[in-house]
């Protein structure tokens, strides 16, 4: 089994260009289905999940070509409308194909999606919303047979019980070329959703995001969408992971090609912990850490614009070496503390009760052999291992590879002694 071998206690230093966002590029790859033409996506990260999305497109009859600087997708000759159980199980975003396939083909056969095991992750909001838009859905075990009642999807008023990222994306994809206007109330308004809407609007869609108390997205259906060239947003969680690793090792880094407005939470926290931050401009941010980090009091995960759940494990790793106590309250996923037993193997002091975890910082960690339990939990283990005294080994790299492009290369470039063996 391949593992990351990390020789800890090395200060990270240097410059890094941040990769494109996984959670933005996946729905945009799916959205190309609606355009019936050739799309060129720049800053598309090379990840297991992007490869899985391309495999699904190929299965549907589309062509994909991965170049060093872009992904080219041609959806003109798409003919399929069924995704295999194997590919559906590869990742969570496979379910987003449903809205797009229904809009393009009028019918679709899919299975329940896979993805990181961080909670039960049902798809009831997706199903309920699509039904309201005129889709007939028949379930047979894990298999879903979906078909439009009329020739086109019809716009509808959707009220999401919770601002689900995936459900919001599915509705947007279904609605972009529907008849009439769709409104999503209590929509997710994460930056990755904004990126999807920006891509679709460039293709000719009419989507507006109203960021008021209700977080409403309106989608006025258009007859057709054109293909386009688009640059995916930088990955805010990867940027935060690099900043956290640098902070843990008392290093310094200049991150390039980031978007400052997506990094408010992590920069506030690192600032409170005692790191110096200099914003050269909104795309280039420098961070310098010191040996003595101060713990922040508490962190509560919330839908955007609140603190992102994807950052919780990574900031937790950092809190384990900061002076003081931090209380983490996880409100999005019920099973998102699976990294805790692994972090404890480094000597971290953490107590968990239901959705609350409390860390008590210790000045040093010792190397350990640990197992990634999910993507961001795996990233947290890298942060801890880079700080820990001795040689750590991290197993289950398939999780980390879902979201971090050449993860060992990224940290090696900053001076870490990190190898995949
Ligand atoms: C997306 O997952 C991201 N994944 C996750 O990132 C991220 O943690 C999450 O949004 C929250 O920000 C992708 O974009 C591919 P949700 P998603 O639907 O869409 C409940 C990572 O590490 N819910 O917003 O699956 C659900 O159980 C990944 O990159 C329902 O009850 O998340 C959860 O408690 C992990 N019914 C909450 O809503 C539904 O039909 C939020 O889930 C849908 C969701």
Boltz pocket constraint, residues with backbone or C-beta under 6 A from the ligand:
constraints:
  - pocket:
      binder: B
      contacts: [[A, 23], [A, 26], [A, 92], [A, 93], [A, 116], [A, 118], [A, 119], [A, 120], [A, 121], [A, 122], [A, 123], [A, 124], [A, 125], [A, 126], [A, 127], [A, 162], [A, 163], [A, 164], [A, 165], [A, 166], [A, 167], [A, 188], [A, 309], [A, 310], [A, 331], [A, 332], [A, 333], [A, 334], [A, 375], [A, 376], [A, 403]]
      max_distance: 6.0
